[in-house]
Amino acid sequence: MQFKALGLDPKIQQALDAIGYTDMTPVQEMAIVPARRGKDVLANAQTGTGKTAAFALPILQQMLDTPKATVPSSPRALILTPTRELAEQLAETIGKYAQFTELDVLAVYGGVKLGGQERKLKAGIDVLIATPGRLMEHISQCNVDLAHSEFVVLDEADRMLDMGFIDDVQTLFQHTAAKRQTLLFSATISQGVNQLS
């Protein structure tokens, strides 16, 4: 199945054309349509199967379908990922999908000063990609408020559990909107991942 068949917003389709995306991978075919309809999704997907598009495109589409003003310190979408490298990768990829829209994408992670991230958060962003530890720091310093996050993604959920982030993840979930869409992507579906989902 081709991306063009999804009837995505022209700005998203323009980005996909620019990147050279035409045919969907199996995980994209299975996840994009239900996710776009606002359903929660638990997907078993290895790295390299196109899972970023499987969760990012439906979220971007829904944000364009129901536009809202960007609110300082209050992202509409939160994507949790276990490592700095993955956060940077996601920000780059999702930034490309959103390149022709007005949506702002930001990654926050440890190993760099809080100040620059704090300024960007307070200026207002739409899609926040974060490692759990750094996000907890920003919450404790009141730099970010997740109460209006309508979309929450757990990327590489199994790795987050393996790295001991389970308590942080559950705490972060308590900060997000009660009425939210949750998308969980994991290379393996372990007992821990099942409990989390």
Backbone as numpy.savetxt, mean C-alpha at the origin, in Angstrom:
# Nx Ny Nz CAx CAy CAz Cx Cy Cz
-5.59 -11.96 -19.77 -6.45 -10.77 -19.77 -5.55 -9.52 -19.77
-6.00 -8.53 -20.52 -5.19 -7.31 -20.62 -5.66 -6.24 -19.65
-4.73 -5.37 -19.22 -5.06 -4.27 -18.33 -6.13 -3.36 -18.94
-6.06 -3.19 -20.27 -7.03 -2.30 -20.94 -8.48 -2.75 -20.69
-8.67 -4.06 -20.48 -10.01 -4.60 -20.27 -10.60 -4.17 -18.92
-9.78 -3.65 -18.02 -10.26 -3.28 -16.69 -11.01 -1.96 -16.68
-10.83 -1.16 -17.74 -11.49 0.15 -17.76 -10.99 1.06 -16.65
-9.68 1.06 -16.45 -9.10 1.90 -15.40 -9.16 3.37 -15.81
-8.99 4.24 -14.83 -8.93 5.67 -15.09 -7.88 5.94 -16.18
-8.18 6.83 -17.14 -7.22 7.10 -18.22 -5.82 7.48 -17.73
-5.73 8.15 -16.59 -4.41 8.55 -16.07 -3.60 7.33 -15.62
-4.31 6.34 -15.07 -3.62 5.10 -14.66 -3.24 4.31 -15.91
-4.18 4.20 -16.85 -3.90 3.45 -18.09 -2.74 4.08 -18.85
-2.67 5.41 -18.84 -1.57 6.13 -19.50 -0.23 5.72 -18.87
-0.22 5.60 -17.53 1.00 5.19 -16.83 1.37 3.75 -17.18
0.38 2.87 -17.23 0.65 1.47 -17.56 1.19 1.35 -18.99
0.63 2.16 -19.90 1.13 2.17 -21.28 2.59 2.64 -21.30
2.87 3.68 -20.50 4.23 4.24 -20.48 5.24 3.23 -19.93
4.79 2.42 -18.96 5.68 1.42 -18.35 5.81 0.19 -19.27
4.79 0.00 -20.12 4.82 -1.15 -21.02 4.05 -2.36 -20.51
3.13 -2.14 -19.56 2.29 -3.24 -19.05 1.14 -3.48 -20.02
0.97 -4.73 -20.45 -0.19 -5.06 -21.30 -1.00 -6.19 -20.69
-0.36 -7.37 -20.50 -1.09 -8.53 -20.00 -0.91 -8.68 -18.49
-2.00 -9.08 -17.84 -1.96 -9.28 -16.39 -1.36 -10.63 -16.03
-0.72 -10.69 -14.87 -0.23 -11.96 -14.33 -1.40 -12.64 -13.61
-1.28 -13.94 -13.27 -2.39 -14.62 -12.59 -2.85 -13.92 -11.30
-1.91 -13.47 -10.46 -2.32 -12.83 -9.20 -3.04 -11.51 -9.47
-2.64 -10.80 -10.52 -3.32 -9.55 -10.88 -4.74 -9.85 -11.36
-4.88 -10.89 -12.19 -6.21 -11.25 -12.68 -7.16 -11.60 -11.54
-6.62 -12.30 -10.54 -7.49 -12.75 -9.43 -7.77 -11.66 -8.40
-6.79 -10.77 -8.17 -6.93 -9.81 -7.06 -7.50 -8.45 -7.45
-7.21 -7.97 -8.66 -7.55 -6.58 -8.98 -9.05 -6.31 -8.95
-9.84 -7.18 -9.57 -11.28 -6.90 -9.65 -11.95 -6.89 -8.28
-11.77 -7.96 -7.44 -12.40 -7.88 -6.10 -11.86 -6.73 -5.25
-10.55 -6.46 -5.36 -9.97 -5.36 -4.58 -10.56 -4.02 -5.02
-10.76 -3.87 -6.32 -11.33 -2.62 -6.84 -12.76 -2.43 -6.36
-13.45 -3.54 -6.10 -14.84 -3.46 -5.60 -14.89 -3.20 -4.09
-13.68 -3.08 -3.48 -13.65 -2.78 -2.05 -13.60 -3.99 -1.14
-13.44 -5.18 -1.73 -13.40 -6.40 -0.91 -12.01 -6.57 -0.28
-11.99 -7.22 0.90 -10.71 -7.59 1.51 -10.13 -8.75 0.72
-8.80 -8.79 0.59 -8.15 -9.83 -0.20 -6.99 -10.42 0.59
-6.92 -11.76 0.60 -5.74 -12.47 1.12 -5.14 -13.20 -0.08
-3.92 -12.82 -0.46 -3.32 -13.39 -1.67 -2.00 -14.05 -1.35
-1.83 -15.23 -1.94 -0.57 -15.97 -1.81 0.21 -15.67 -3.08
1.26 -14.83 -2.96 1.98 -14.41 -4.16 3.46 -14.23 -3.87
4.28 -14.87 -4.68 5.73 -14.75 -4.55 6.18 -13.37 -5.06
7.35 -12.96 -4.63 7.97 -11.74 -5.18 8.21 -11.98 -6.68
7.96 -10.94 -7.48 8.19 -11.07 -8.92 6.99 -11.54 -9.71
5.81 -11.66 -9.03 4.61 -12.11 -9.75 3.68 -10.95 -10.07
4.15 -9.73 -9.81 3.31 -8.57 -10.13 2.34 -8.20 -9.03
2.66 -8.58 -7.78 1.70 -8.32 -6.71 1.55 -6.84 -6.38
2.60 -6.04 -6.62 2.47 -4.61 -6.31 1.32 -4.00 -7.12
1.26 -4.31 -8.40 0.15 -3.80 -9.23 -1.18 -4.38 -8.76
-1.15 -5.63 -8.26 -2.39 -6.30 -7.83 -3.06 -5.57 -6.67
-2.25 -4.93 -5.79 -2.90 -4.16 -4.72 -2.90 -2.65 -4.97
-1.88 -2.15 -5.65 -1.78 -0.69 -5.82 -2.79 -0.14 -6.83
-2.97 -0.84 -7.95 -3.88 -0.31 -8.98 -5.32 -0.18 -8.49
-5.87 -1.20 -7.79 -7.25 -1.02 -7.30 -7.37 0.11 -6.27
-6.34 0.30 -5.45 -6.38 1.38 -4.46 -6.34 2.74 -5.16
-5.40 2.90 -6.08 -5.31 4.17 -6.82 -6.61 4.46 -7.56
-7.18 3.42 -8.17 -8.43 3.58 -8.92 -9.55 4.06 -7.99
-9.67 3.43 -6.82 -10.73 3.83 -5.87 -10.51 5.26 -5.37
-9.25 5.65 -5.20 -8.96 7.01 -4.74 -9.34 8.04 -5.82
-9.15 7.67 -7.08 -9.55 8.57 -8.16 -11.07 8.58 -8.35
-11.71 7.42 -8.08 -13.18 7.34 -8.19 -13.87 8.23 -7.15
-13.27 8.32 -5.96 -13.85 9.14 -4.89 -12.79 10.13 -4.41
-12.54 11.17 -5.20 -11.46 12.10 -4.84 -11.74 12.81 -3.52
-10.69 12.98 -2.75 -10.77 13.73 -1.49 -9.52 14.60 -1.41
-9.68 15.73 -0.73 -8.52 16.62 -0.55 -7.48 15.91 0.31
-6.20 16.11 -0.01 -5.12 15.55 0.79 -5.09 16.29 2.13
-5.09 15.51 3.21 -5.13 16.08 4.55 -3.74 15.95 5.20
-3.20 17.01 5.79 -1.90 16.91 6.44 -1.84 15.76 7.45
-0.78 14.99 7.40 -0.50 13.89 8.34 -1.51 12.75 8.30
-2.39 12.73 7.29 -3.47 11.74 7.30 -3.60 11.02 5.95
-2.77 9.98 5.72 -2.83 9.27 4.43 -4.13 8.47 4.26
-4.60 8.38 3.03 -5.78 7.56 2.74 -5.42 6.08 2.64
-4.20 5.80 2.20 -3.78 4.40 2.02 -2.48 4.17 2.79
-2.40 3.03 3.46 -1.20 2.64 4.20 -0.74 1.29 3.68
0.53 1.20 3.30 1.12 -0.07 2.86 2.27 -0.39 3.80
2.14 -1.47 4.54 3.19 -1.90 5.47 4.06 -2.94 4.79
5.36 -2.79 4.93 6.31 -3.70 4.30 7.49 -3.90 5.25
8.14 -5.06 5.24 9.11 -5.35 6.31 10.45 -4.61 6.26
10.92 -4.22 5.06 12.29 -3.68 5.00 12.34 -2.35 4.25
13.41 -1.63 4.52 13.66 -0.35 3.85 13.74 -0.54 2.34
14.44 -1.61 1.90 14.61 -1.85 0.46 13.26 -2.03 -0.22
12.37 -2.81 0.42 11.05 -3.03 -0.16 10.24 -1.74 -0.17
10.36 -0.96 0.90 9.63 0.32 0.97 10.05 1.24 -0.17
11.36 1.32 -0.41 11.87 2.17 -1.50 11.37 1.68 -2.86
11.42 0.35 -3.02 10.97 -0.28 -4.28 9.49 0.01 -4.54
8.67 -0.17 -3.50 7.24 0.07 -3.64 6.96 1.53 -3.97
7.67 2.44 -3.30 7.44 3.87 -3.55 7.76 4.21 -5.01
8.83 3.62 -5.51 9.21 3.88 -6.90 8.17 3.33 -7.87
7.76 2.08 -7.65 6.80 1.42 -8.55 5.43 2.10 -8.50
4.92 2.34 -7.28 3.59 2.94 -7.15 3.62 4.39 -7.64
4.76 5.05 -7.42 4.93 6.41 -7.96 4.78 6.43 -9.47
5.29 5.38 -10.14 5.14 5.29 -11.60 3.68 5.09 -11.99
2.95 4.25 -11.23 1.53 4.03 -11.55 0.74 5.33 -11.39
1.16 6.16 -10.42 0.41 7.39 -10.09 0.98 8.63 -10.78
1.95 8.44 -11.68 2.71 9.58 -12.21 1.86 10.64 -12.92
0.72 10.27 -13.49 -0.10 11.25 -14.21 -1.28 11.73 -13.36
-1.33 11.30 -12.11 -2.40 11.73 -11.19 -1.85 12.80 -10.25
-2.73 13.31 -9.39 -2.31 14.30 -8.38 -1.92 13.61 -7.07
-1.97 12.28 -7.04 -1.75 11.55 -5.79 -0.27 11.54 -5.42
-0.01 11.78 -4.13 1.36 11.79 -3.61 1.67 10.50 -2.88
2.84 9.94 -3.16 3.28 8.68 -2.56 4.56 8.94 -1.76
4.63 8.40 -0.54 5.81 8.58 0.31 6.16 7.28 1.01
7.46 6.99 1.08 7.94 5.84 1.86 8.67 6.36 3.10
8.37 5.78 4.26 9.11 6.11 5.49 9.69 4.82 6.06
10.95 4.89 6.49 11.65 3.72 7.00 12.80 4.20 7.87
13.34 3.28 8.64 14.43 3.61 9.55 15.75 3.80 8.82
16.76 4.24 9.57 18.09 4.40 8.98 18.32 5.78 8.40
17.28 6.62 8.39 17.42 8.01 7.96 16.75 8.89 9.01
17.06 10.18 9.00 16.51 11.09 10.01 14.99 11.20 9.89
14.34 11.37 11.03 12.88 11.52 11.07 12.42 12.84 10.45
13.24 13.89 10.59 12.81 15.24 10.23 12.28 15.40 8.82
13.02 14.91 7.83 12.59 15.05 6.43 11.28 14.31 6.19
11.15 13.13 6.77 9.90 12.36 6.63 8.75 13.09 7.33
9.05 13.63 8.50 8.02 14.36 9.26 7.46 15.53 8.44
8.35 16.31 7.80 7.90 17.45 7.00 6.98 17.00 5.87
7.37 15.92 5.20 6.55 15.43 4.08 5.19 14.92 4.57
5.20 14.21 5.69 3.93 13.70 6.25 3.00 14.86 6.60
3.56 15.88 7.23 2.73 17.01 7.67 2.26 17.86 6.49
3.00 17.81 5.38 2.56 18.52 4.18 1.34 17.82 3.56
1.21 16.52 3.82 0.07 15.75 3.32 0.45 14.84 2.18
0.15 13.55 2.35 0.38 12.57 1.29 -0.84 11.66 1.21
-0.99 10.99 0.08 -2.16 10.13 -0.14 -1.85 8.67 0.16
-0.69 8.21 -0.29 -0.30 6.81 -0.12 0.98 6.77 0.71
0.90 6.13 1.88 2.06 6.02 2.76 2.55 4.58 2.77
3.82 4.40 2.44 4.46 3.08 2.49 5.42 3.14 3.67
5.35 2.16 4.57 6.13 2.28 5.80 6.59 0.93 6.33
7.75 0.95 6.98 8.16 -0.20 7.78 7.51 -0.01 9.16
7.12 -1.11 9.82 6.35 -0.98 11.07 7.06 -0.17 12.16
8.36 -0.42 12.38 9.08 0.27 13.44 9.11 1.77 13.25
9.44 2.21 12.04 9.51 3.65 11.77 8.13 4.30 11.87
7.11 3.58 11.40 5.75 4.14 11.47 5.34 4.33 12.93
5.70 3.38 13.79 5.39 3.50 15.23 6.05 4.76 15.80
7.28 5.05 15.36 7.97 6.26 15.82 7.20 7.51 15.39
6.77 7.55 14.14 6.04 8.72 13.65 4.71 8.89 14.38
4.04 7.78 14.71 2.78 7.87 15.45 3.04 8.41 16.85
4.09 7.90 17.50 4.38 8.34 18.87 4.73 9.83 18.91
5.24 10.36 17.81 5.58 11.79 17.75 4.46 12.63 17.12
3.30 11.98 16.90 2.13 12.68 16.33 2.40 13.28 14.95
3.27 12.62 14.19 3.56 13.08 12.82 2.56 12.54 11.81
1.87 11.46 12.20 0.93 10.83 11.27 -0.27 10.31 12.05
-1.44 10.39 11.40 -2.69 9.93 12.00 -3.32 8.95 11.00
-3.50 7.71 11.43 -4.02 6.67 10.53 -5.54 6.49 10.63
-6.19 7.35 11.41 -7.62 7.16 11.68 -8.48 7.23 10.43
-7.95 7.86 9.37 -8.74 7.98 8.13 -8.14 7.16 7.00
-7.29 6.20 7.34 -6.71 5.32 6.31 -7.78 4.32 5.87
-8.26 4.50 4.64 -9.34 3.65 4.12 -8.82 2.33 3.56
-7.53 2.31 3.20 -6.94 1.13 2.57 -5.69 0.75 3.35
-5.61 -0.52 3.75 -4.41 -0.98 4.46 -3.91 -2.24 3.77
-2.62 -2.23 3.40 -2.00 -3.38 2.73 -0.88 -3.92 3.62
-0.86 -5.22 3.79 0.29 -5.88 4.42 1.02 -6.60 3.30
2.18 -6.10 2.94 2.97 -6.71 1.87 4.04 -7.59 2.50
4.25 -8.78 1.94 5.22 -9.73 2.49 4.88 -10.02 3.96
3.62 -10.33 4.21 3.14 -10.54 5.58 3.93 -11.63 6.30
4.30 -12.69 5.59 5.05 -13.78 6.24 6.41 -13.29 6.72
7.07 -12.45 5.92 8.37 -11.92 6.34 8.23 -10.99 7.54
7.13 -10.24 7.58 6.92 -9.36 8.73 6.78 -10.18 10.01
6.07 -11.30 9.91 5.92 -12.17 11.08 7.27 -12.77 11.47
8.02 -13.25 10.47 9.33 -13.86 10.73 10.28 -12.86 11.39
10.15 -11.59 11.03 11.04 -10.57 11.57 10.57 -10.02 12.92
9.47 -10.58 13.43 9.00 -10.21 14.77 8.17 -8.93 14.82
7.55 -8.56 13.69 6.76 -7.32 13.66 5.29 -7.52 14.02
4.90 -8.74 14.42 3.48 -9.02 14.62 2.81 -8.07 15.60
3.46 -7.78 16.73 2.85 -6.89 17.73 2.69 -5.48 17.18
3.74 -5.00 16.49 3.68 -3.66 15.88 2.54 -3.59 14.87
2.43 -4.63 14.04 1.40 -4.64 12.99 0.01 -4.58 13.63
-0.20 -5.39 14.68 -1.52 -5.39 15.32 -1.81 -4.05 16.00
-0.78 -3.44 16.58 -0.95 -2.11 17.18 -1.30 -1.08 16.11
-0.60 -1.15 14.99 -0.85 -0.20 13.89 -2.27 -0.35 13.36
-2.75 -1.59 13.27 -4.11 -1.82 12.80 -5.12 -1.10 13.69
-4.84 -1.05 14.99 -5.77 -0.40 15.92 -5.85 1.11 15.67
-4.82 1.66 15.02 -4.82 3.10 14.73 -5.56 3.44 13.44
-5.86 2.43 12.60 -6.51 2.71 11.32 -8.02 2.73 11.48
-8.70 3.21 10.44 -10.17 3.30 10.47 -10.78 1.92 10.67
-11.85 1.86 11.47 -12.52 0.57 11.70 -13.11 0.06 10.39
-13.64 0.99 9.59 -14.23 0.62 8.30 -13.16 0.87 7.24
-12.42 -0.17 6.92 -11.32 -0.03 5.96 -11.27 -1.28 5.09
-10.57 -1.16 3.98 -10.32 -2.32 3.14 -8.92 -2.83 3.47
-8.81 -4.14 3.70 -7.51 -4.71 4.06 -7.09 -5.72 2.99
-5.86 -5.56 2.51 -5.30 -6.46 1.49 -4.02 -7.05 2.07
-3.95 -8.37 2.11 -2.81 -9.03 2.72 -2.14 -9.92 1.67
-0.87 -9.66 1.41 -0.11 -10.42 0.41 1.05 -11.12 1.10
1.19 -12.41 0.81 2.21 -13.20 1.48 2.71 -14.30 0.54
4.01 -14.57 0.58 4.57 -15.63 -0.27 4.15 -17.00 0.23
3.96 -17.11 1.55 3.48 -18.37 2.13 2.29 -18.06 3.03
1.35 -18.99 3.10 0.21 -18.80 4.00 0.44 -19.74 5.20
1.09 -19.21 6.21 1.40 -20.00 7.41 0.28 -19.85 8.43
0.41 -20.55 9.53 -0.60 -20.42 10.59 -0.63 -18.97 11.11
0.58 -18.38 11.22 0.65 -16.99 11.69 -0.04 -16.03 10.76
0.15 -16.24 9.45 -0.49 -15.37 8.45 -2.00 -15.55 8.52
-2.46 -16.79 8.68 -3.90 -17.04 8.81 -4.49 -16.33 10.02
-3.78 -16.40 11.15 -4.25 -15.73 12.36 -4.33 -14.23 12.13
-3.31 -13.69 11.49 -3.27 -12.26 11.22 -4.43 -11.85 10.32
-4.67 -12.66 9.28 -5.75 -12.31 8.35 -7.10 -12.42 9.04
